[in-house]
Amino acid sequence: MNTIRRGQTSDAEAVARLFRAVRRACLPYLPELHTPEEDLGFFRERVFAESEVWVAEAEAIEGFIAFRSGWVDHLYVDPARQRQGLGKALLAISMKRGTPLRLWVFQRNAAAIDFYRACGFREIERTDGSRNEEREPDMLMEWTGK
């Protein structure tokens, strides 16, 4: 049974580890651009400082979402726990605000695109990846709350 709670800065290390593990397992085509230490610094100093972070945990953190006004910046769930409702429960927290949300997803991440579409997001733009750090084609999606 998972507990969903507001993330604390003390969760940054576990969140950064999960971020790296999910990307390696689910997005193996992405280049590793940063060290684990750089990931930790990014989450501790930027994500937790600038976003609202929520975590799903049982024995350990198995998923997290980071969002701010109008944007979902991160939504990651342990591959062993995907398709069990954690992602939907975390996303619902950001959707409760009732304001439109946007997010970027890599075009090759078909599972995530299907998930977001099932949650009511629609595609509004595709890019060639030249504006993201990974240089991977991506898609802007939006949920309007309607």
KEPA-505806 format. One record per residue: chain; residue number from 1; x, y, z of N, C-alpha, C in turn. Coordinates in nm, 3 decimals, decimal comma. Atoms other than C-alpha are relative to their C-alpha. Example, Ala and Ser with C-alpha at 12.3 -4.5 7.8 and 13.67 -1.06 7.14 Angstrom:
marmi chaine = A	num = 1	neast = 0,089	nnorth = -0,119	nup = 0,000	caeast = 1,230	canorth = -0,450	caup = 0,780	ceast = 0,090	cnorth = 0,120	cup = 0,000;
marmi chaine = A	num = 2	neast = -0,082	nnorth = -0,119	nup = -0,006	caeast = 1,367	canorth = -0,106	caup = 0,714	ceast = -0,077	cnorth = 0,109	cup = 0,073;
This chain:
marmi chaine = A	num = 1	neast = 0,085	nnorth = -0,119	nup = 0,000	caeast = 0,000	canorth = 0,000	caup = 0,000	ceast = 0,089	cnorth = 0,124	cup = 0,000;
marmi chaine = A	num = 2	neast = -0,080	nnorth = -0,121	nup = 0,010	caeast = 0,143	canorth = 0,333	caup = -0,102	ceast = -0,064	cnorth = 0,115	cup = 0,075;
marmi chaine = A	num = 3	neast = 0,040	nnorth = -0,126	nup = -0,060	caeast = 0,124	canorth = 0,657	caup = 0,090	ceast = 0,045	cnorth = 0,109	cup = -0,096;
marmi chaine = A	num = 4	neast = -0,039	nnorth = -0,114	nup = 0,082	caeast = 0,121	canorth = 0,975	caup = -0,114	ceast = 0,005	cnorth = 0,121	cup = 0,093;
marmi chaine = A	num = 5	neast = -0,020	nnorth = -0,113	nup = -0,090	caeast = 0,260	canorth = 1,276	caup = 0,067	ceast = 0,082	cnorth = 0,107	cup = -0,070;
marmi chaine = A	num = 6	neast = -0,080	nnorth = -0,111	nup = 0,051	caeast = 0,419	canorth = 1,612	caup = 0,002	ceast = 0,147	cnorth = -0,034	cup = 0,020;
marmi chaine = A	num = 7	neast = -0,142	nnorth = 0,027	nup = -0,008	caeast = 0,787	canorth = 1,569	caup = -0,073	ceast = 0,073	cnorth = 0,105	cup = 0,082;
marmi chaine = A	num = 8	neast = -0,085	nnorth = -0,088	nup = -0,081	caeast = 1,053	canorth = 1,719	caup = 0,153	ceast = 0,138	cnorth = 0,004	cup = -0,065;
marmi chaine = A	num = 9	neast = -0,136	nnorth = -0,007	nup = 0,054	caeast = 1,402	canorth = 1,833	caup = 0,061	ceast = 0,080	cnorth = -0,123	cup = 0,038;
marmi chaine = A	num = 10	neast = -0,071	nnorth = 0,121	nup = -0,043	caeast = 1,524	canorth = 1,530	caup = 0,256	ceast = -0,028	cnorth = -0,119	cup = -0,092;
marmi chaine = A	num = 11	neast = 0,032	nnorth = 0,106	nup = 0,097	caeast = 1,362	canorth = 1,315	caup = -0,017	ceast = 0,080	cnorth = 0,016	cup = -0,129;
marmi chaine = A	num = 12	neast = -0,066	nnorth = -0,030	nup = 0,127	caeast = 1,583	canorth = 1,469	caup = -0,287	ceast = 0,091	cnorth = -0,113	cup = -0,048;
marmi chaine = A	num = 13	neast = -0,091	nnorth = 0,107	nup = 0,041	caeast = 1,837	canorth = 1,186	caup = -0,286	ceast = -0,076	cnorth = -0,120	cup = -0,057;
marmi chaine = A	num = 14	neast = 0,080	nnorth = 0,113	nup = 0,049	caeast = 1,575	canorth = 0,912	caup = -0,325	ceast = -0,070	cnorth = 0,035	cup = -0,131;
marmi chaine = A	num = 15	neast = 0,066	nnorth = -0,045	nup = 0,123	caeast = 1,391	canorth = 1,114	caup = -0,591	ceast = 0,099	cnorth = 0,004	cup = -0,115;
marmi chaine = A	num = 16	neast = -0,103	nnorth = -0,005	nup = 0,105	caeast = 1,711	canorth = 1,176	caup = -0,788	ceast = 0,041	cnorth = -0,141	cup = -0,045;
marmi chaine = A	num = 17	neast = -0,034	nnorth = 0,140	nup = 0,034	caeast = 1,796	canorth = 0,803	caup = -0,772	ceast = -0,110	cnorth = -0,062	cup = -0,085;
marmi chaine = A	num = 18	neast = 0,113	nnorth = 0,055	nup = 0,076	caeast = 1,448	canorth = 0,709	caup = -0,894	ceast = -0,005	cnorth = 0,060	cup = -0,140;
marmi chaine = A	num = 19	neast = -0,004	nnorth = -0,069	nup = 0,130	caeast = 1,467	canorth = 0,967	caup = -1,174	ceast = 0,100	cnorth = -0,069	cup = -0,093;
marmi chaine = A	num = 20	neast = -0,105	nnorth = 0,062	nup = 0,080	caeast = 1,793	canorth = 0,814	caup = -1,298	ceast = -0,036	cnorth = -0,145	cup = -0,036;
marmi chaine = A	num = 21	neast = 0,034	nnorth = 0,140	nup = 0,024	caeast = 1,671	canorth = 0,454	caup = -1,263	ceast = -0,112	cnorth = -0,015	cup = -0,103;
marmi chaine = A	num = 22	neast = 0,112	nnorth = 0,008	nup = 0,095	caeast = 1,345	canorth = 0,516	caup = -1,452	ceast = 0,047	cnorth = 0,039	cup = -0,139;
marmi chaine = A	num = 23	neast = -0,051	nnorth = -0,040	nup = 0,132	caeast = 1,522	canorth = 0,700	caup = -1,733	ceast = 0,083	cnorth = -0,110	cup = -0,063;
marmi chaine = A	num = 24	neast = -0,082	nnorth = 0,109	nup = 0,055	caeast = 1,773	canorth = 0,417	caup = -1,772	ceast = -0,086	cnorth = -0,117	cup = -0,046;
marmi chaine = A	num = 25	neast = 0,083	nnorth = 0,116	nup = 0,031	caeast = 1,504	canorth = 0,148	caup = -1,769	ceast = -0,100	cnorth = 0,026	cup = -0,113;
marmi chaine = A	num = 26	neast = 0,111	nnorth = -0,028	nup = 0,092	caeast = 1,232	canorth = 0,320	caup = -1,974	ceast = 0,037	cnorth = 0,088	cup = -0,119;
marmi chaine = A	num = 27	neast = -0,042	nnorth = -0,092	nup = 0,106	caeast = 1,420	canorth = 0,574	caup = -2,187	ceast = 0,148	cnorth = -0,023	cup = -0,033;
marmi chaine = A	num = 28	neast = -0,143	nnorth = 0,032	nup = 0,019	caeast = 1,747	canorth = 0,396	caup = -2,276	ceast = 0,065	cnorth = 0,074	cup = -0,117;
marmi chaine = A	num = 29	neast = -0,051	nnorth = -0,076	nup = 0,115	caeast = 1,783	canorth = 0,605	caup = -2,593	ceast = 0,048	cnorth = 0,140	cup = 0,039;
marmi chaine = A	num = 30	neast = -0,045	nnorth = -0,133	nup = -0,043	caeast = 1,846	canorth = 0,921	caup = -2,389	ceast = 0,146	cnorth = -0,005	cup = 0,043;
marmi chaine = A	num = 31	neast = -0,139	nnorth = -0,003	nup = -0,047	caeast = 2,208	canorth = 1,020	caup = -2,334	ceast = 0,004	cnorth = 0,031	cup = 0,149;
marmi chaine = A	num = 32	neast = -0,021	nnorth = -0,036	nup = -0,140	caeast = 2,333	canorth = 1,034	caup = -1,976	ceast = 0,087	cnorth = 0,124	cup = 0,000;
marmi chaine = A	num = 33	neast = -0,070	nnorth = -0,128	nup = 0,008	caeast = 2,430	canorth = 1,399	caup = -1,957	ceast = 0,058	cnorth = 0,047	cup = 0,133;
marmi chaine = A	num = 34	neast = -0,040	nnorth = -0,046	nup = -0,133	caeast = 2,480	canorth = 1,431	caup = -1,583	ceast = 0,038	cnorth = -0,116	cup = 0,089;
marmi chaine = A	num = 35	neast = -0,039	nnorth = 0,100	nup = -0,099	caeast = 2,638	canorth = 1,244	caup = -1,296	ceast = -0,112	cnorth = -0,012	cup = 0,104;
marmi chaine = A	num = 36	neast = 0,097	nnorth = 0,010	nup = -0,110	caeast = 2,430	canorth = 1,115	caup = -1,005	ceast = 0,008	cnorth = 0,120	cup = 0,096;
marmi chaine = A	num = 37	neast = -0,017	nnorth = -0,115	nup = -0,090	caeast = 2,575	canorth = 1,400	caup = -0,797	ceast = -0,065	cnorth = 0,125	cup = -0,060;
marmi chaine = A	num = 38	neast = 0,063	nnorth = -0,114	nup = 0,066	caeast = 2,461	canorth = 1,656	caup = -1,055	ceast = -0,153	cnorth = -0,012	cup = 0,004;
marmi chaine = A	num = 39	neast = 0,145	nnorth = 0,022	nup = -0,012	caeast = 2,113	canorth = 1,499	caup = -1,057	ceast = -0,048	cnorth = 0,041	cup = 0,139;
marmi chaine = A	num = 40	neast = 0,039	nnorth = -0,034	nup = -0,137	caeast = 2,099	canorth = 1,530	caup = -0,679	ceast = -0,002	cnorth = 0,150	cup = 0,021;
marmi chaine = A	num = 41	neast = -0,004	nnorth = -0,146	nup = -0,012	caeast = 2,204	canorth = 1,895	caup = -0,692	ceast = -0,117	cnorth = 0,066	cup = -0,071;
marmi chaine = A	num = 42	neast = 0,112	nnorth = -0,054	nup = 0,077	caeast = 1,942	canorth = 1,966	caup = -0,959	ceast = -0,132	cnorth = -0,016	cup = 0,078;
marmi chaine = A	num = 43	neast = 0,125	nnorth = 0,021	nup = -0,072	caeast = 1,662	canorth = 1,810	caup = -0,756	ceast = -0,003	cnorth = 0,079	cup = 0,131;
marmi chaine = A	num = 44	neast = -0,004	nnorth = -0,069	nup = -0,129	caeast = 1,773	canorth = 1,958	caup = -0,424	ceast = -0,012	cnorth = 0,152	cup = -0,019;
marmi chaine = A	num = 45	neast = -0,010	nnorth = -0,145	nup = 0,013	caeast = 1,848	canorth = 2,311	caup = -0,549	ceast = -0,102	cnorth = 0,062	cup = -0,095;
marmi chaine = A	num = 46	neast = 0,094	nnorth = -0,058	nup = 0,097	caeast = 1,605	canorth = 2,355	caup = -0,837	ceast = -0,141	cnorth = -0,056	cup = 0,016;
marmi chaine = A	num = 47	neast = 0,134	nnorth = 0,059	nup = 0,003	caeast = 1,317	canorth = 2,108	caup = -0,839	ceast = -0,073	cnorth = 0,022	cup = 0,133;
marmi chaine = A	num = 48	neast = 0,068	nnorth = -0,016	nup = -0,129	caeast = 1,238	canorth = 2,109	caup = -0,466	ceast = -0,016	cnorth = 0,146	cup = 0,037;
marmi chaine = A	num = 49	neast = 0,009	nnorth = -0,143	nup = -0,030	caeast = 1,297	canorth = 2,485	caup = -0,450	ceast = -0,107	cnorth = 0,070	cup = -0,084;
marmi chaine = A	num = 50	neast = 0,087	nnorth = -0,071	nup = 0,094	caeast = 1,083	canorth = 2,580	caup = -0,752	ceast = -0,134	cnorth = -0,068	cup = -0,026;
marmi chaine = A	num = 51	neast = 0,121	nnorth = 0,076	nup = 0,033	caeast = 0,814	canorth = 2,311	caup = -0,771	ceast = -0,063	cnorth = -0,058	cup = 0,126;
marmi chaine = A	num = 52	neast = 0,067	nnorth = 0,077	nup = -0,103	caeast = 0,559	canorth = 2,137	caup = -0,556	ceast = 0,030	cnorth = -0,146	cup = -0,032;
marmi chaine = A	num = 53	neast = -0,038	nnorth = 0,139	nup = 0,022	caeast = 0,685	canorth = 1,779	caup = -0,517	ceast = -0,083	cnorth = -0,090	cup = 0,091;
marmi chaine = A	num = 54	neast = 0,074	nnorth = 0,101	nup = -0,074	caeast = 0,473	canorth = 1,482	caup = -0,409	ceast = 0,063	cnorth = -0,134	cup = -0,030;
marmi chaine = A	num = 55	neast = -0,059	nnorth = 0,132	nup = 0,017	caeast = 0,599	canorth = 1,129	caup = -0,356	ceast = -0,100	cnorth = -0,108	cup = 0,039;
marmi chaine = A	num = 56	neast = 0,075	nnorth = 0,120	nup = -0,035	caeast = 0,440	canorth = 0,785	caup = -0,347	ceast = 0,101	cnorth = -0,097	cup = 0,058;
marmi chaine = A	num = 57	neast = -0,096	nnorth = 0,090	nup = -0,063	caeast = 0,610	canorth = 0,548	caup = -0,108	ceast = -0,070	cnorth = -0,113	cup = 0,073;
marmi chaine = A	num = 58	neast = 0,038	nnorth = 0,113	nup = -0,084	caeast = 0,569	canorth = 0,209	caup = 0,052	ceast = 0,121	cnorth = -0,021	cup = 0,090;
marmi chaine = A	num = 59	neast = -0,127	nnorth = 0,017	nup = -0,072	caeast = 0,905	canorth = 0,078	caup = 0,176	ceast = 0,098	cnorth = 0,111	cup = -0,041;
marmi chaine = A	num = 60	neast = -0,087	nnorth = -0,104	nup = 0,056	caeast = 1,079	canorth = 0,336	caup = -0,045	ceast = -0,085	cnorth = 0,086	cup = -0,093;
marmi chaine = A	num = 61	neast = 0,071	nnorth = -0,085	nup = 0,095	caeast = 0,980	canorth = 0,616	caup = -0,282	ceast = -0,007	cnorth = -0,073	cup = -0,134;
marmi chaine = A	num = 62	neast = 0,023	nnorth = 0,077	nup = 0,123	caeast = 0,829	canorth = 0,445	caup = -0,586	ceast = -0,051	cnorth = 0,087	cup = -0,114;
marmi chaine = A	num = 63	neast = 0,046	nnorth = -0,093	nup = 0,103	caeast = 0,705	canorth = 0,751	caup = -0,775	ceast = 0,001	cnorth = 0,141	cup = 0,055;
marmi chaine = A	num = 64	neast = 0,006	nnorth = -0,140	nup = -0,042	caeast = 0,706	canorth = 1,128	caup = -0,771	ceast = -0,051	cnorth = 0,086	cup = -0,115;
marmi chaine = A	num = 65	neast = 0,040	nnorth = -0,102	nup = 0,095	caeast = 0,559	canorth = 1,430	caup = -0,943	ceast = 0,054	cnorth = 0,134	cup = 0,051;
marmi chaine = A	num = 66	neast = -0,041	nnorth = -0,137	nup = -0,031	caeast = 0,698	canorth = 1,784	caup = -0,953	ceast = -0,075	cnorth = 0,091	cup = -0,095;
marmi chaine = A	num = 67	neast = 0,077	nnorth = -0,090	nup = 0,085	caeast = 0,471	canorth = 2,060	caup = -1,078	ceast = 0,002	cnorth = 0,141	cup = 0,059;
marmi chaine = A	num = 68	neast = 0,010	nnorth = -0,140	nup = -0,040	caeast = 0,430	canorth = 2,436	caup = -1,065	ceast = -0,116	cnorth = 0,058	cup = -0,080;
marmi chaine = A	num = 69	neast = 0,115	nnorth = -0,060	nup = 0,064	caeast = 0,169	canorth = 2,678	caup = -1,191	ceast = 0,001	cnorth = -0,023	cup = -0,151;
marmi chaine = A	num = 70	neast = 0,016	nnorth = 0,023	nup = 0,143	caeast = 0,058	canorth = 2,555	caup = -1,533	ceast = 0,085	cnorth = -0,110	cup = -0,060;
marmi chaine = A	num = 71	neast = -0,096	nnorth = 0,097	nup = 0,057	caeast = 0,330	canorth = 2,290	caup = -1,572	ceast = 0,021	cnorth = -0,122	cup = 0,089;
marmi chaine = A	num = 72	neast = -0,051	nnorth = 0,121	nup = -0,064	caeast = 0,406	canorth = 1,930	caup = -1,482	ceast = 0,142	cnorth = -0,015	cup = -0,052;
marmi chaine = A	num = 73	neast = -0,140	nnorth = 0,007	nup = 0,041	caeast = 0,786	canorth = 1,916	caup = -1,486	ceast = 0,056	cnorth = -0,141	cup = 0,002;
marmi chaine = A	num = 74	neast = -0,050	nnorth = 0,138	nup = -0,014	caeast = 0,845	canorth = 1,556	caup = -1,376	ceast = -0,112	cnorth = -0,088	cup = 0,051;
marmi chaine = A	num = 75	neast = 0,087	nnorth = 0,105	nup = -0,054	caeast = 0,635	canorth = 1,244	caup = -1,330	ceast = 0,069	cnorth = -0,132	cup = -0,032;
marmi chaine = A	num = 76	neast = -0,076	nnorth = 0,124	nup = 0,016	caeast = 0,831	canorth = 0,924	caup = -1,274	ceast = -0,051	cnorth = -0,104	cup = 0,098;
marmi chaine = A	num = 77	neast = 0,043	nnorth = 0,111	nup = -0,083	caeast = 0,717	canorth = 0,587	caup = -1,142	ceast = 0,092	cnorth = -0,118	cup = -0,026;
marmi chaine = A	num = 78	neast = -0,084	nnorth = 0,118	nup = 0,012	caeast = 0,936	canorth = 0,284	caup = -1,074	ceast = -0,062	cnorth = -0,096	cup = -0,103;
marmi chaine = A	num = 79	neast = 0,055	nnorth = 0,089	nup = 0,102	caeast = 0,897	canorth = 0,048	caup = -1,374	ceast = -0,076	cnorth = -0,119	cup = 0,058;
marmi chaine = A	num = 80	neast = 0,070	nnorth = 0,114	nup = -0,063	caeast = 0,794	canorth = -0,237	caup = -1,140	ceast = -0,136	cnorth = 0,039	cup = 0,056;
marmi chaine = A	num = 81	neast = 0,127	nnorth = -0,048	nup = -0,056	caeast = 0,507	canorth = -0,020	caup = -1,014	ceast = -0,087	cnorth = 0,073	cup = -0,102;
marmi chaine = A	num = 82	neast = 0,079	nnorth = -0,067	nup = 0,103	caeast = 0,385	canorth = 0,123	caup = -1,345	ceast = -0,126	cnorth = -0,082	cup = -0,030;
marmi chaine = A	num = 83	neast = 0,130	nnorth = 0,058	nup = 0,036	caeast = 0,028	canorth = 0,053	caup = -1,459	ceast = -0,075	cnorth = -0,057	cup = 0,122;
marmi chaine = A	num = 84	neast = 0,070	nnorth = 0,041	nup = -0,122	caeast = -0,092	canorth = 0,018	caup = -1,100	ceast = -0,070	cnorth = 0,119	cup = 0,066;
marmi chaine = A	num = 85	neast = 0,074	nnorth = -0,115	nup = -0,051	caeast = -0,243	canorth = 0,364	caup = -1,052	ceast = 0,082	cnorth = 0,108	cup = 0,069;
marmi chaine = A	num = 86	neast = -0,081	nnorth = -0,100	nup = -0,069	caeast = 0,051	canorth = 0,548	caup = -0,892	ceast = 0,014	cnorth = 0,128	cup = -0,082;
marmi chaine = A	num = 87	neast = -0,015	nnorth = -0,118	nup = 0,085	caeast = 0,110	canorth = 0,779	caup = -1,188	ceast = -0,128	cnorth = 0,081	cup = -0,005;
marmi chaine = A	num = 88	neast = 0,130	nnorth = -0,069	nup = 0,005	caeast = -0,259	canorth = 0,861	caup = -1,212	ceast = -0,029	cnorth = 0,071	cup = 0,132;
marmi chaine = A	num = 89	neast = 0,024	nnorth = -0,062	nup = -0,132	caeast = -0,280	canorth = 0,930	caup = -0,837	ceast = 0,088	cnorth = 0,123	cup = 0,019;
marmi chaine = A	num = 90	neast = -0,089	nnorth = -0,117	nup = -0,013	caeast = 0,022	canorth = 1,160	caup = -0,848	ceast = -0,044	cnorth = 0,112	cup = -0,093;
marmi chaine = A	num = 91	neast = 0,045	nnorth = -0,102	nup = 0,095	caeast = -0,100	canorth = 1,341	caup = -1,160	ceast = -0,128	cnorth = 0,069	cup = 0,049;
marmi chaine = A	num = 92	neast = 0,126	nnorth = -0,057	nup = -0,050	caeast = -0,442	canorth = 1,390	caup = -0,998	ceast = 0,023	cnorth = 0,113	cup = 0,099;
marmi chaine = A	num = 93	neast = -0,030	nnorth = -0,106	nup = -0,097	caeast = -0,279	canorth = 1,604	caup = -0,727	ceast = 0,019	cnorth = 0,133	cup = -0,074;
marmi chaine = A	num = 94	neast = -0,022	nnorth = -0,124	nup = 0,076	caeast = -0,164	canorth = 1,859	caup = -0,987	ceast = -0,128	cnorth = 0,044	cup = -0,070;
marmi chaine = A	num = 95	neast = 0,123	nnorth = -0,032	nup = 0,073	caeast = -0,499	canorth = 1,839	caup = -1,171	ceast = -0,108	cnorth = 0,057	cup = 0,092;
marmi chaine = A	num = 96	neast = 0,100	nnorth = -0,051	nup = -0,095	caeast = -0,697	canorth = 1,921	caup = -0,854	ceast = -0,007	cnorth = 0,151	cup = 0,001;
marmi chaine = A	num = 97	neast = -0,002	nnorth = -0,146	nup = 0,004	caeast = -0,594	canorth = 2,284	caup = -0,899	ceast = -0,103	cnorth = 0,053	cup = -0,098;
marmi chaine = A	num = 98	neast = 0,102	nnorth = -0,038	nup = 0,097	caeast = -0,837	canorth = 2,290	caup = -1,192	ceast = 0,047	cnorth = 0,096	cup = -0,107;
marmi chaine = A	num = 99	neast = -0,053	nnorth = -0,092	nup = 0,102	caeast = -0,610	canorth = 2,510	caup = -1,400	ceast = 0,070	cnorth = -0,082	cup = -0,108;
marmi chaine = A	num = 100	neast = -0,065	nnorth = 0,073	nup = 0,108	caeast = -0,472	canorth = 2,407	caup = -1,739	ceast = 0,145	cnorth = -0,035	cup = 0,036;
marmi chaine = A	num = 101	neast = -0,136	nnorth = 0,048	nup = -0,022	caeast = -0,149	canorth = 2,208	caup = -1,729	ceast = 0,064	cnorth = -0,036	cup = -0,133;
marmi chaine = A	num = 102	neast = -0,077	nnorth = 0,041	nup = 0,116	caeast = 0,120	canorth = 2,158	caup = -1,988	ceast = 0,118	cnorth = -0,085	cup = 0,047;
marmi chaine = A	num = 103	neast = -0,117	nnorth = 0,081	nup = -0,027	caeast = 0,404	canorth = 1,910	caup = -2,004	ceast = 0,067	cnorth = -0,038	cup = -0,131;
marmi chaine = A	num = 104	neast = -0,077	nnorth = 0,048	nup = 0,114	caeast = 0,677	canorth = 1,794	caup = -2,239	ceast = 0,023	cnorth = -0,149	cup = 0,018;
marmi chaine = A	num = 105	neast = -0,027	nnorth = 0,144	nup = -0,001	caeast = 0,718	canorth = 1,425	caup = -2,329	ceast = 0,077	cnorth = -0,033	cup = -0,127;
marmi chaine = A	num = 106	neast = -0,076	nnorth = 0,039	nup = 0,119	caeast = 0,967	canorth = 1,262	caup = -2,563	ceast = -0,090	cnorth = -0,078	cup = -0,095;
marmi chaine = A	num = 107	neast = 0,086	nnorth = 0,065	nup = 0,099	caeast = 0,802	canorth = 1,148	caup = -2,886	ceast = 0,015	cnorth = -0,152	cup = 0,000;
marmi chaine = A	num = 108	neast = -0,021	nnorth = 0,145	nup = -0,002	caeast = 0,956	canorth = 0,802	caup = -2,851	ceast = -0,059	cnorth = -0,066	cup = 0,124;
marmi chaine = A	num = 109	neast = 0,054	nnorth = 0,055	nup = -0,124	caeast = 0,798	canorth = 0,759	caup = -2,507	ceast = -0,151	cnorth = -0,027	cup = -0,017;
marmi chaine = A	num = 110	neast = 0,138	nnorth = 0,031	nup = 0,035	caeast = 0,480	canorth = 0,601	caup = -2,642	ceast = -0,086	cnorth = -0,034	cup = 0,121;
marmi chaine = A	num = 111	neast = 0,077	nnorth = 0,036	nup = -0,119	caeast = 0,373	canorth = 0,459	caup = -2,306	ceast = -0,044	cnorth = 0,124	cup = 0,077;
marmi chaine = A	num = 112	neast = 0,036	nnorth = -0,124	nup = -0,071	caeast = 0,382	canorth = 0,804	caup = -2,143	ceast = -0,103	cnorth = 0,079	cup = -0,080;
marmi chaine = A	num = 113	neast = 0,097	nnorth = -0,072	nup = 0,084	caeast = 0,199	canorth = 0,962	caup = -2,437	ceast = -0,139	cnorth = -0,062	cup = 0,014;
marmi chaine = A	num = 114	neast = 0,129	nnorth = 0,068	nup = -0,018	caeast = -0,075	canorth = 0,699	caup = -2,411	ceast = -0,059	cnorth = 0,028	cup = 0,137;
marmi chaine = A	num = 115	neast = 0,045	nnorth = -0,028	nup = -0,136	caeast = -0,095	canorth = 0,754	caup = -2,035	ceast = -0,059	cnorth = 0,141	cup = 0,009;
marmi chaine = A	num = 116	neast = 0,048	nnorth = -0,138	nup = -0,009	caeast = -0,129	canorth = 1,132	caup = -2,068	ceast = -0,128	cnorth = 0,020	cup = -0,081;
marmi chaine = A	num = 117	neast = 0,125	nnorth = -0,010	nup = 0,079	caeast = -0,390	canorth = 1,100	caup = -2,344	ceast = -0,117	cnorth = -0,059	cup = 0,078;
marmi chaine = A	num = 118	neast = 0,106	nnorth = 0,064	nup = -0,080	caeast = -0,591	canorth = 0,863	caup = -2,122	ceast = -0,042	cnorth = 0,089	cup = 0,117;
marmi chaine = A	num = 119	neast = 0,030	nnorth = -0,092	nup = -0,110	caeast = -0,574	canorth = 1,131	caup = -1,850	ceast = -0,058	cnorth = 0,133	cup = -0,050;
marmi chaine = A	num = 120	neast = 0,064	nnorth = -0,118	nup = 0,054	caeast = -0,719	canorth = 1,394	caup = -2,084	ceast = 0,091	cnorth = 0,103	cup = -0,063;
marmi chaine = A	num = 121	neast = -0,093	nnorth = -0,092	nup = 0,066	caeast = -0,406	canorth = 1,561	caup = -2,225	ceast = -0,010	cnorth = -0,017	cup = -0,151;
marmi chaine = A	num = 122	neast = -0,002	nnorth = 0,007	nup = 0,147	caeast = -0,387	canorth = 1,645	caup = -2,594	ceast = 0,129	cnorth = 0,064	cup = -0,050;
marmi chaine = A	num = 123	neast = -0,122	nnorth = -0,053	nup = 0,061	caeast = -0,093	canorth = 1,715	caup = -2,820	ceast = -0,028	cnorth = 0,139	cup = -0,055;
marmi chaine = A	num = 124	neast = 0,014	nnorth = -0,133	nup = 0,059	caeast = -0,041	canorth = 2,080	caup = -2,909	ceast = 0,121	cnorth = 0,042	cup = -0,082;
marmi chaine = A	num = 125	neast = -0,118	nnorth = -0,037	nup = 0,079	caeast = 0,312	canorth = 2,089	caup = -3,054	ceast = 0,098	cnorth = -0,116	cup = 0,000;
marmi chaine = A	num = 126	neast = -0,113	nnorth = 0,094	nup = 0,009	caeast = 0,596	canorth = 1,865	caup = -3,173	ceast = 0,123	cnorth = 0,080	cup = -0,038;
marmi chaine = A	num = 127	neast = -0,125	nnorth = -0,068	nup = 0,036	caeast = 0,959	canorth = 1,972	caup = -3,190	ceast = 0,103	cnorth = -0,104	cup = -0,043;
marmi chaine = A	num = 128	neast = -0,108	nnorth = 0,089	nup = 0,045	caeast = 1,277	canorth = 1,828	caup = -3,337	ceast = 0,101	cnorth = -0,027	cup = 0,110;
marmi chaine = A	num = 129	neast = -0,090	nnorth = 0,024	nup = -0,112	caeast = 1,445	canorth = 1,828	caup = -2,995	ceast = 0,112	cnorth = 0,101	cup = 0,013;
marmi chaine = A	num = 130	neast = -0,110	nnorth = -0,095	nup = -0,004	caeast = 1,675	canorth = 2,119	caup = -3,068	ceast = -0,007	cnorth = 0,093	cup = 0,121;
marmi chaine = A	num = 131	neast = 0,014	nnorth = -0,088	nup = -0,117	caeast = 1,539	canorth = 2,307	caup = -2,763	ceast = 0,015	cnorth = -0,073	cup = 0,133;
marmi chaine = A	num = 132	neast = -0,020	nnorth = 0,070	nup = -0,126	caeast = 1,593	canorth = 2,031	caup = -2,507	ceast = 0,143	cnorth = -0,050	cup = 0,013;
marmi chaine = A	num = 133	neast = -0,138	nnorth = 0,037	nup = -0,031	caeast = 1,913	canorth = 1,921	caup = -2,342	ceast = 0,041	cnorth = -0,133	cup = -0,065;
marmi chaine = A	num = 134	neast = -0,031	nnorth = 0,132	nup = 0,055	caeast = 1,890	canorth = 1,565	caup = -2,474	ceast = 0,005	cnorth = -0,002	cup = -0,153;
marmi chaine = A	num = 135	neast = 0,008	nnorth = -0,010	nup = 0,147	caeast = 1,836	canorth = 1,678	caup = -2,836	ceast = -0,087	cnorth = -0,113	cup = -0,057;
marmi chaine = A	num = 136	neast = 0,092	nnorth = 0,107	nup = 0,036	caeast = 1,550	canorth = 1,427	caup = -2,857	ceast = -0,135	cnorth = 0,061	cup = -0,035;
marmi chaine = A	num = 137	neast = 0,131	nnorth = -0,055	nup = 0,037	caeast = 1,228	canorth = 1,507	caup = -3,046	ceast = -0,103	cnorth = -0,019	cup = 0,112;
marmi chaine = A	num = 138	neast = 0,096	nnorth = 0,005	nup = -0,108	caeast = 0,955	canorth = 1,590	caup = -2,800	ceast = -0,135	cnorth = 0,056	cup = -0,043;
marmi chaine = A	num = 139	neast = 0,138	nnorth = -0,041	nup = 0,026	caeast = 0,589	canorth = 1,682	caup = -2,776	ceast = -0,051	cnorth = 0,079	cup = 0,120;
marmi chaine = A	num = 140	neast = 0,066	nnorth = -0,079	nup = -0,104	caeast = 0,406	canorth = 1,950	caup = -2,580	ceast = -0,144	cnorth = -0,047	cup = 0,006;
marmi chaine = A	num = 141	neast = 0,138	nnorth = 0,044	nup = -0,022	caeast = 0,080	canorth = 1,825	caup = -2,431	ceast = -0,067	cnorth = 0,093	cup = 0,100;
marmi chaine = A	num = 142	neast = 0,074	nnorth = -0,090	nup = -0,088	caeast = -0,193	canorth = 2,016	caup = -2,252	ceast = -0,128	cnorth = -0,066	cup = 0,049;
marmi chaine = A	num = 143	neast = 0,126	nnorth = 0,038	nup = -0,060	caeast = -0,479	canorth = 1,940	caup = -2,016	ceast = -0,071	cnorth = 0,129	cup = 0,039;
marmi chaine = A	num = 144	neast = 0,071	nnorth = -0,125	nup = -0,027	caeast = -0,743	canorth = 2,211	caup = -1,996	ceast = -0,099	cnorth = -0,011	cup = 0,115;
marmi chaine = A	num = 145	neast = 0,093	nnorth = 0,018	nup = -0,111	caeast = -0,953	canorth = 2,062	caup = -1,719	ceast = -0,142	cnorth = -0,018	cup = -0,045;
marmi chaine = A	num = 146	neast = 0,137	nnorth = 0,016	nup = 0,053	caeast = -1,251	canorth = 2,020	caup = -1,948	ceast = -0,021	cnorth = -0,137	cup = -0,055;
